């Protein structure tokens, strides 16, 4: 049962990773990157590495994504429609 859960979270992580690098809008790409990093943290929890999962959430999801979202929101100019 754990193997199927690991496989499902791994597939979701791959989907979010592909979405993060192929998205044209920066906010949606940052959101996809957040979900990808959370899926990596959940894989750590399944592997009984709770400390690494906590560090993953605190450092990457908490700090890096917050910094990325603030820079996107603060440097955003007028929207250019294609």
C-alpha positions, -999 to +999 in steps of 0.1 A: +000+000+000+028+024+008+044+016-025+013+028-044+012+060-023+048+066-030+042+061-067+012+083-068+030+112-050+060+107-073+038+110-104+021+141-090+055+156-082+066+149-118+035+165-131+040+196-109+076+198-119+068+197-156+041+223-151+065+246-132+090+247-160+065+249-189+042+276-174+045+311-190+029+330-162+054+335-133+028+333-105+014+300-117+050+286-122+058+296-086+026+279-074+035+247-093+070+249-078+054+251-044+033+220-050+064+202-064+084+210-032+056+199-010+054+166-029+091+161-023+085+167+014+057+142+015+080+116-001+105+123+027+077+116+053+069+083+036+106+074+038+106+081+075+129+112+071+108+136+090+137+160+097+144+164+060+107+169+053+106+197+080+137+213+066+123+211+031+091+228+041+108+255+063+136+264+039+123+258+005+085+262+007+086+287+035+115+309+026+124+305-011+088+305-024+078+334-002+108+354-015+100+344-051+064+355-047+073+388-032+098+395-060+071+386-086+045+409-070+069+438-064+085+439-098+054+433-118+046+460-144+017+463-167+004+430-180+011+425-217-015+404-234-003+382-263 
